[in-house]
Amino acid sequence: MKAILSVLGIIFVIAWLVLWLAVKVTFGAIHLLVVIGVILIVLAFVDLV
């Protein structure tokens, strides 16, 4: 029983680390897309003027 609990604990810790890294990468990608979108909008307005 102890072995099963240890394996489950290790799996949960690894899953938490993977999800934590995925969230960090996703937040970074979202902010990068927002910055690129704002730059494109500004360039469109500058080109129109």
C-alpha positions as CSV (number, residue, x, y, z in Angstrom):
1,M,0.0,0.0,0.0
2,K,2.9,2.4,0.8
3,A,4.4,1.8,-2.6
4,I,1.1,2.7,-4.4
5,L,0.8,5.9,-2.4
6,S,4.4,6.8,-3.1
7,V,3.9,6.3,-6.8
8,L,0.7,8.3,-6.8
9,G,2.5,11.1,-4.9
10,I,5.3,11.2,-7.4
11,I,2.8,11.2,-10.3
12,F,0.9,14.1,-8.8
13,V,4.0,16.1,-8.2
14,I,5.2,15.6,-11.8
15,A,1.7,16.4,-13.1
16,W,1.7,19.6,-11.0
17,L,5.1,20.7,-12.4
18,V,4.1,20.0,-16.0
19,L,0.9,22.0,-15.6
20,W,2.7,24.8,-13.8
21,L,5.2,25.1,-16.7
22,A,2.4,24.9,-19.2
23,V,0.5,27.7,-17.6
24,K,3.7,29.9,-17.5
25,V,4.3,29.2,-21.2
26,T,0.6,29.9,-22.1
27,F,0.6,33.2,-20.2
28,G,3.8,34.2,-22.0
29,A,2.3,33.3,-25.4
30,I,-0.9,35.2,-24.6
31,H,1.0,38.4,-23.7
32,L,3.2,38.0,-26.7
33,L,0.1,37.8,-29.0
34,V,-1.4,40.8,-27.3
35,V,1.7,42.9,-27.9
36,I,1.9,41.8,-31.5
37,G,-1.8,42.6,-32.0
38,V,-1.3,46.1,-30.6
39,I,1.7,46.7,-32.8
40,L,-0.2,45.6,-35.8
41,I,-3.2,47.9,-34.9
42,V,-0.8,50.9,-34.4
43,L,0.9,50.1,-37.7
44,A,-2.5,50.0,-39.5
45,F,-3.5,53.4,-38.0
46,V,-0.1,55.0,-38.9
47,D,-0.4,53.6,-42.5
48,L,-4.0,55.1,-42.8
49,V,-2.9,58.5,-41.7
